Amino acid sequence: MIVVDLPDETATAALAARISALAQPADIIALKGDLGAGKTTFARAFIRARGNPEEEVPSPTFTLLQVYECDPAPIWHFDLYRLLSPEETWELGIEDAFSDGISLIEWPERLGLLLPERRLESPWRLAIGQTLGKPRSIRAQGGNRG
């Protein structure tokens, strides 16, 4: 397992920008972590790096989804914390996100079996964590696109 320490938001944003530059249509990036761990900070930096650096990127906590038109594919930013059942994501158009867009998914475990097995695992499936008094870190586990 690879561990990257992220001592502050600047480090988180830099890593998000590097990953954003590599993302392709149909990539699924699962952001896991506790409340306040930095998932939205990562997503915001990813979206701004891919599109307009001045873009307002609100957390989709209450709307569950924000879509950003970028080239070569839209970025679908899901925050599934308030999801009542995985099936609700069909109404959000998650199948379109998975086939045509780049998906950033906060709280991906809420998708259950709907989270595709074909997703980027390394370094894209991120576990962002923070403990009292310690900096955030990202743990990337092996995997592939296939």
Contact map, one row per residue, 1 for C-alpha under 8 A:
11100000000000000000000000000000000000000000000000000000000000000000000000000000000000000000000000000000000000000000000000000000000000000011110000
11110000000000000000000000000000000000000000000000000000000000000000000000000000000000000000000000000000000000000000000000000000000000000011100000
11111000000000000000000000000000000000000000000000000000000000000000000000000000000000000000000000000000000000000000000000000000000000001111000000
01111100000000000000000000000000000000000000000000000000000000000000000000000000000000000000000000000000000000000000000000000000000000001110000000
00111110000000000000000000000000000000000000000000000000000000000000000000000000000000000000000000000000000000000000000000000000000000111100000000
00011111101100000000000000000000000000000000000000000000000000000000000000000000000000000000000000000000000000000000000000000000000000111100000000
00001111101100000000000000000000000000000000000000000000000000000000000000000000000000000000000000000000000000000000000000000000000000111000000000
00000111111100000000000000000000000000000000000000000000000000000000000000000000000000000000000000000000000000000000000000000000000000110000000000
00000111111110000000000000000000000000001000000000000000000000000000000000000000000000000000000000000000000000000000000000000000000000000000000000
00000001111111000000000000000000000000000000000000000000000000000000000000000000000000000000000000000000000000000000000000000000000000000000000000
00000111111111100000000000000000000000000000000000000000000000000000000000000000000000000000000000000000000000000000000000000000000000000000000000
00000111111111110000000000000000000001001100100000000000000000000000000000000000000000000000000000000000000000000000000000000000000000000000000000
00000000111111111000000000000000000000001100110000000000000000000000000000000000000000000000000000000000000000000000000000000000000000000000000000
00000000011111111100000000000000000000000000100000000000000000000000000000000000000000000000000000000000000000000000000000000000000000000000000000
00000000001111111110000000000000000000000000000000000000000000000000000000000000000000000000000000000000000000000000000000000000000000000000000000
00000000000111111111000000000000000000000110110010000000000000000000000000000000000000000000000000000000000000000000000000000000000000000000000000
00000000000011111111100000000000000000000000110011000000000000000000000000000000000000000000000000000000000000000000000000000000000000000000000000
00000000000001111111110000000000000000000000000000000000000000000000000000000000000000000000000000000000000000000000000000000000000000000000000000
00000000000000111111111000000000000000000000010000000000000000000000000000000000000000000000000000000000000000000000000000010000000000000000000000
00000000000000011111111000000000000000000000011011000000000000000000000000000000000000000000000000000000000000000000000000000000000000000000000000
00000000000000001111111000000000000000000000000011000000000000000000000000000000000000000000000000000000000000000000000000000000000000000000000000
00000000000000000111111100000000000000000000000000000000000000000000000000000000000000000000000000000000000000000000000000000000000000000000000000
00000000000000000011111110100000000000000000000000000000000000000000000000000000000000000000000000000100000000000000000000000000000000000000000000
00000000000000000000011111100000000000000000000000000000000000000000000110000000000000000000000000000100000000000000000000000000000000000000000000
00000000000000000000001111100000000000000000000000000000000000000000000110000000000000000000000000111100000000000000000000000000000000000000000000
00000000000000000000000111110000000000000000000000000000000000000000000000000000000000000000000011111110000000000000000000000000000000000000000000
00000000000000000000001111111000000000000000000000000000000000000000000000000000000000000000000001001110000000000000001100000000000000000000000000
00000000000000000000000001111100000000000000000000000000000000000000000000000000000000000000000001000111100000000000001100010000000000000000000000
00000000000000000000000000111110000000000000000000000000000000000000000000000000000000000000000000000111100000000000001100011100000000000000000000
00000000000000000000000000011111000000000000000000000000000000000000000000000000000000000000000000000001111100000000000000011100000000000000000000
00000000000000000000000000001111100000100000000000000000000000000000000000000000000000000000000000000001111100000000000000001111000000000000000000
00000000000000000000000000000111110000100000000000000000000000000000000000000000000000000000000000000000011110000000000000001111000000000000000000
00000000000000000000000000000011111011100000000000000000000000000000000000000000000000000000000000000000001000000000000000000011100000000000000000
00000000000000000000000000000001111110000000000000000000000000000000000000000000000000000000000000000000000000000000000000000001100000000000000000
00000000000000000000000000000000111111000000000000000000000000000000000000000000000000000000000000000000000000000000000000000000000000000000000000
00000000000000000000000000000000011111100000000000000000000000000000000000000000000000000000000000000000000000000000000000000000000000000000000000
00000000000000000000000000000000111111100000000000000000000000000000000000000000000000000000000000000000000000000000000000000001110000010000000000
00000000000100000000000000000000101111111100000000000000000000000000000000000000000000000000000000000000000000000000000000000001100000010000000000
00000000000000000000000000000011100111111110000000000000000000000000000000000000000000000000000000000000010000000000000000000001000000000000000000
00000000000000000000000000000000000001111111000000000000001000000000000000000000000000000000000000000000010000000000000000000000000000000000000000
00000000100110000000000000000000000001111111100000000000000000000000000000000000000000000000000000000000000000000000000000000000000000000000000000
00000000000110010000000000000000000001111111110000000000000000000000000000000000000000000000000000000000000000000000000000000000000000000000000000
00000000000000010000000000000000000000111111111000000000000000000000000000001000000000000000000000000001000000000000000000000000000000000000000000
00000000000000000000000000000000000000011111111100000000110000000000000000000000000000000000000000000000000000000000000000000000000000000000000000
00000000000111011000000000000000000000001111111110000000000000000000000000000000000000000000000000000000000000000000000000000000000000000000000000
00000000000010011011000000000000000000000111111111000000000000000000000000000000000000000000000000000000000000000000000000000000000000000000000000
00000000000000000001000000000000000000000011111111110000100000000001000000100000000000000000000000000000000000000000000000000000000000000000000000
00000000000000000000000000000000000000000001111111111110100000000000000000000000000000000000000000000000000000000000000000000000000000000000000000
00000000000000011001100000000000000000000000111111111000000000000000000000000000000000000000000000000000000000000000000000000000000000000000000000
00000000000000001001100000000000000000000000011111110000000000000000011000000000000000000000000000000000000000000000000000000000000000000000000000
00000000000000000000000000000000000000000000001111111010000000000000111000000000000000000000000000000000000000000000000000000000000000000000000000
00000000000000000000000000000000000000000000001111111110000000000000000000000000000000000000000000000000000000000000000000000000000000000000000000
00000000000000000000000000000000000000000000000110111110000000000000000000000000000000000000000000000000000000000000000000000000000000000000000000
00000000000000000000000000000000000000000000000100011111000000000000000000000000000000000000000000000000000000000000000000000000000000000000000000
00000000000000000000000000000000000000000000000100111111100000000000000000000000000000000000000000000000000000000000000000000000000000000000000000
00000000000000000000000000000000000000000000000000000111110000000000000000000000000000000000000000000000000000000000000000000000000000000000000000
00000000000000000000000000000000000000000001001100000011111000000000000000000000000000000000000000000000000000000000000000000000000000000000000000
00000000000000000000000000000000000000000001000000000001111100000000000000000000000000000000000000000000000000000000000000000000000000000000000000
00000000000000000000000000000000000000010000000000000000111111000000000000000010000000000000000000000000000000000000000000000000000000000000000000
00000000000000000000000000000000000000000000000000000000011111111100000000001110000000000000000000000000000000000000000000000000000000000000000000
00000000000000000000000000000000000000000000000000000000001111111000000000000011110000000000000000000000000000000000000000000000000000000000000000
00000000000000000000000000000000000000000000000000000000001111110000000000000000010000000000000000000000000000000000000000000000000000000000000000
00000000000000000000000000000000000000000000000000000000000111111100000000000000000000000000000000000000000000000000000000000000000000000000000000
00000000000000000000000000000000000000000000000000000000000111111100000000000111111000000000000000000000000000000000000000000000000000000000000000
00000000000000000000000000000000000000000000000000000000000110111110000000011110000000000001000000000000000000000000000000000000000000000000000000
00000000000000000000000000000000000000000000000000000000000100111111000000011100000000000000000000000000000000000000000000000000000000000000000000
00000000000000000000000000000000000000000000000000000000000000001111100001111000000000000000000000000000000000000000000000000000000000000000000000
00000000000000000000000000000000000000000000001000000000000000000111110001111000000000000000000000000000000000000000000000000000000000000000000000
00000000000000000000000000000000000000000000000000100000000000000011111011100000000000000000000000000000000000000000000000000000000000000000000000
00000000000000000000000000000000000000000000000001100000000000000001111111100000000000000000000000000000000000000000000000000000000000000000000000
00000000000000000000000000000000000000000000000001100000000000000000111111000000000000000000000000000000000000000000000000000000000000000000000000
00000000000000000000000110000000000000000000000000000000000000000000011111000000000000000000000000000000000000000000000000000000000000000000000000
00000000000000000000000110000000000000000000000000000000000000000000111111100000000000000000000000011100000000000000000000000000000000000000000000
00000000000000000000000000000000000000000000000000000000000000000011111111110000000000000000000000011100000000000000000000000000000000000000000000
00000000000000000000000000000000000000000000001000000000000000000011110011111000000000000000000010001111000000000000000000000000000000000000000000
00000000000000000000000000000000000000000000000000000000000000001111000001111100000000000000000010001111000000000000000000000000000000000000000000
00000000000000000000000000000000000000000010000000000000000100001111000000111110000000000000000000000011110000000000000000000000000000000000000000
00000000000000000000000000000000000000000000000000000000000100011100000000011111000000000000000000000011110000000000000000000000000000000000000000
00000000000000000000000000000000000000000000000000000000001110011000000000001111110000000000000000000000111000000000000000000000000000000000000000
00000000000000000000000000000000000000000000000000000000000010010000000000000111111000000000000000000000111101100000000000000000000000000000000000
00000000000000000000000000000000000000000000000000000000000010010000000000000011111000000000000000000000011001000000000000000000000000000000000000
00000000000000000000000000000000000000000000000000000000000011010000000000000011111100000000000000000000000000000000000000000000000000000000000000
00000000000000000000000000000000000000000000000000000000000000010000000000000001111111010000000000000000000001000000000000000000000000000000000000
00000000000000000000000000000000000000000000000000000000000000000000000000000000011111010000000000000000000000000000000000000000000000000000000000
00000000000000000000000000000000000000000000000000000000000000000000000000000000001111110000000000000000000001100000000000000000000000000000000000
00000000000000000000000000000000000000000000000000000000000000000000000000000000001111111000000000000000000001110100000000000000000000000000000000
00000000000000000000000000000000000000000000000000000000000000000000000000000000000011111110000000000000000000000000000000000000000000000000000000
00000000000000000000000000000000000000000000000000000000000000000000000000000000001111111111000000000000000000000000000000000000000000000000000000
00000000000000000000000000000000000000000000000000000000000000000000000000000000000001111111110000000000000000000000000000000000000000000000000000
00000000000000000000000000000000000000000000000000000000000000000000000000000000000000111111111000000000000000000000000000000000000000000000000000
00000000000000000000000000000000000000000000000000000000000000000000000000000000000000111111110000000000000000000000000000000000000000000000000000
00000000000000000000000000000000000000000000000000000000000000001000000000000000000000011111110000000000000000000000000000000000000000000000000000
00000000000000000000000000000000000000000000000000000000000000000000000000000000000000001111111110000000000000000000000000000000000000000000000000
00000000000000000000000000000000000000000000000000000000000000000000000000000000000000001111111111000000000000000000000000000000000000000000000000
00000000000000000000000000000000000000000000000000000000000000000000000000000000000000000100111111100000000000000000000000000000000000000000000000
00000000000000000000000000000000000000000000000000000000000000000000000000000000000000000000111111111000000000000000000000000000000000000000000000
00000000000000000000000001000000000000000000000000000000000000000000000000110000000000000000111111111110000000000000000000000000000000000000000000
00000000000000000000000001110000000000000000000000000000000000000000000000000000000000000000011111111110000000000000000000000000000000000000000000
00000000000000000000000011000000000000000000000000000000000000000000000000000000000000000000001111111000000000000000000000000000000000000000000000
00000000000000000000000011000000000000000000000000000000000000000000000011000000000000000000000111111100000000000000000000000000000000000000000000
00000000000000000000000011100000000000000000000000000000000000000000000011110000000000000000000111111110000000000000000000000000000000000000000000
00000000000000000000001111111000000000000000000000000000000000000000000011110000000000000000000011011111000000000000000000000000000000000000000000
00000000000000000000000001111000000000000000000000000000000000000000000000111100000000000000000011001111100000000000000000000000000000000000000000
00000000000000000000000000011110000000000010000000000000000000000000000000111100000000000000000000000111110000000000000000000000000000000000000000
00000000000000000000000000011110000000000000000000000000000000000000000000001111000000000000000000000011111100000000000000000000000000000000000000
00000000000000000000000000000111000000110000000000000000000000000000000000001111100000000000000000000001111100000000000000000000000000000000000000
00000000000000000000000000000111100000000000000000000000000000000000000000000011100000000000000000000000111111000000000000000000000000000000000000
00000000000000000000000000000111000000000000000000000000000000000000000000000001000000000000000000000000111111110010000000000000000000000000000000
00000000000000000000000000000001000000000000000000000000000000000000000000000000000000000000000000000000001111110010000000000000000000000000000000
00000000000000000000000000000000000000000000000000000000000000000000000000000001101011000000000000000000001111110000000000000000000000000000000000
00000000000000000000000000000000000000000000000000000000000000000000000000000001000011000000000000000000000111111110000000000000000000000000000000
00000000000000000000000000000000000000000000000000000000000000000000000000000000000001000000000000000000000111111110000000000000000000000000000000
00000000000000000000000000000000000000000000000000000000000000000000000000000000000000000000000000000000000000111111000000000000000000000000000000
00000000000000000000000000000000000000000000000000000000000000000000000000000000000001000000000000000000000000111111000000000000000000000000000000
00000000000000000000000000000000000000000000000000000000000000000000000000000000000000000000000000000000000110111111100000000000000000000000000000
00000000000000000000000000000000000000000000000000000000000000000000000000000000000000000000000000000000000000001111111000000000000000000000000000
00000000000000000000000000000000000000000000000000000000000000000000000000000000000000000000000000000000000000000011111000000000000000000000000000
00000000000000000000000000000000000000000000000000000000000000000000000000000000000000000000000000000000000000000001111100000000000000000000000011
00000000000000000000000000111000000000000000000000000000000000000000000000000000000000000000000000000000000000000001111110000000000000000000000111
00000000000000000000000000111000000000000000000000000000000000000000000000000000000000000000000000000000000000000000011111111000000000000000001110
00000000000000000000000000000000000000000000000000000000000000000000000000000000000000000000000000000000000000000000001111111100000000000001111110
00000000000000000000000000000000000000000000000000000000000000000000000000000000000000000000000000000000000000000000000111111100000000000001111100
00000000000000000000000000000000000000000000000000000000000000000000000000000000000000000000000000000000000000000000000111111100000000000001110000
00000000000000000010000000011100000000000000000000000000000000000000000000000000000000000000000000000000000000000000000111111100000000000001000000
00000000000000000000000000001111000000000000000000000000000000000000000000000000000000000000000000000000000000000000000111111110000000000001100000
00000000000000000000000000001111000000000000000000000000000000000000000000000000000000000000000000000000000000000000000011111111000000000111000000
00000000000000000000000000000011100000000000000000000000000000000000000000000000000000000000000000000000000000000000000000001111100000001111000000
00000000000000000000000000000011110011100000000000000000000000000000000000000000000000000000000000000000000000000000000000000111110000011110000000
00000000000000000000000000000000110011000000000000000000000000000000000000000000000000000000000000000000000000000000000000000011111000011100000000
00000000000000000000000000000000000010000000000000000000000000000000000000000000000000000000000000000000000000000000000000000001111101111000000000
00000000000000000000000000000000000000000000000000000000000000000000000000000000000000000000000000000000000000000000000000000000111111110000000000
00000000000000000000000000000000000000000000000000000000000000000000000000000000000000000000000000000000000000000000000000000000011111000000000000
00000000000000000000000000000000000000000000000000000000000000000000000000000000000000000000000000000000000000000000000000000000001111100000000000
00000000000000000000000000000000000000000000000000000000000000000000000000000000000000000000000000000000000000000000000000000000011111110000000000
00001111000000000000000000000000000000000000000000000000000000000000000000000000000000000000000000000000000000000000000000000000011011111000000000
00001111000000000000000000000000000011000000000000000000000000000000000000000000000000000000000000000000000000000000000000000001111001111100000000
00111110000000000000000000000000000000000000000000000000000000000000000000000000000000000000000000000000000000000000000000000011110000111110000000
00111100000000000000000000000000000000000000000000000000000000000000000000000000000000000000000000000000000000000000000000000111100000011111000000
11110000000000000000000000000000000000000000000000000000000000000000000000000000000000000000000000000000000000000000000000000111000000001111100000
11100000000000000000000000000000000000000000000000000000000000000000000000000000000000000000000000000000000000000000000011111110000000000111110000
11000000000000000000000000000000000000000000000000000000000000000000000000000000000000000000000000000000000000000000000011101000000000000011111000
10000000000000000000000000000000000000000000000000000000000000000000000000000000000000000000000000000000000000000000000011100000000000000001111100
00000000000000000000000000000000000000000000000000000000000000000000000000000000000000000000000000000000000000000000000111000000000000000000111110
00000000000000000000000000000000000000000000000000000000000000000000000000000000000000000000000000000000000000000000001111000000000000000000011111
00000000000000000000000000000000000000000000000000000000000000000000000000000000000000000000000000000000000000000000011110000000000000000000001111
00000000000000000000000000000000000000000000000000000000000000000000000000000000000000000000000000000000000000000000011000000000000000000000000111
